[in-house]
């Protein structure tokens, strides 16, 4: 049999039984008369789907959902047990997915964040995955980079601020002048740092974070231009960053570096490099350029970092997407965790499917009555699916509530600090994930009673109170499969 | 069976069958409709009694070395409904040709 005809037979499973044979014959006849290409045969799928869903009206579906709700309400213990089992499974998946989404999937919250790169080195020979910059290497690269449109370095440091009240210690960062330009974020008030403000002898200035501006300075717009004492130095506030800007994570205030152009520190590699790719530049191309510049830096300063040292340490340029700098340590662990909770959900679904099968055995009289009243197999499938999907969506809503409460607790219990934790939360993509998982779970555990459904022996089931249905063996087999699972 | 309502799609399909396109694929080609639209329209028209389908003679088809085909044709009721279908299509044509229907109504 050729592929187009095989395809038609494959999709014919969607066509209701009484119409299937003639449907296949019609498609065979048309394909034979028109060349029978695979492109033509694809059309059988939408046609089969239309036939399957022809009787599915919104009104009918609502009726199914109402009936499912009533049936579930009649068995509160069963419904509560199955619903809580699903809520735990779906909630665990939602919680972990919200972490994966916030940490690994969501882009960094900066304009054109795909162009942001970590501009540092690595030295596997020394067992050091990230070697940042010294003042000297920063100046060397800054003058020569062509693949980056902007390049900056920073170091995290606490800052003691003395205001009218008591001294206050806040998280801060010492940065080079182009720091805010690299991140593409303009201050809410005032300006960022100007060229030259990160050099020795420049006027001491500072940029405040939004939270510090609100809490310590009472959102006073007049703070720009005012002198504030920080670590014993009077600094003029030149700007306030917008709400939500927090890079590096704990920074609430930014002050410029103080580099001596004439005598920069060459050997202390302690300031982290970030950059923005120039239009058209790639990470690979920029990395090649950086490696070339590194060798030139080594040749210019052999006493600090000779070629021998580079070779022995495996010291080389390591430019990569900025997100990788922060999440590479937890990436694998998070995916493994998501896989693990996926298995937890699978086990939850298997348990609920088992509960459904046990319940189905006790409903043979009801099935027989429905069949006697004219319900077709398709009606029974819709009935089962409406129940399983209603239960799964209910479990999903409960799971979402559990996840939104539980994810914060999980982060506190984490053995290591989770990067980008402020960006973790329930957003649209997490809601979509929960919906997809709930529907998937509902279809999964709803499938077993459907697969094991056989048209009941009407007279036996009705006379003997549902003990003689022919579906028993199939259900027993399905339950055995679930126990193995 | 629900009540039948003539739509642009069913009108198009009814007119195609009336014009002599008597098989599913021919109707799809004549109307420029995909299978998921043309076949459901054919079925709705048949259920409403405007079309009837027949299977061609099995022996004749096998003699030509191919499976038999289903043929659609208008019923008397379908012929009666044809002006209604034409009116529906004319209405669509007018809407497509009128460059400023909204302004005309508001004027």
Interface residues (C-beta under 8 A of the other chain):
Chain A: X22 X25 X26 X28 X29 X30 X32 X33 X34 X40 X43 X44 X46 X47 X49 X50 X51 X54
Chain B: X23 X24 X25 X28 X34 X35 X36 X39 X40 X43 X55 X61 X66 X67 X68 X69 X70
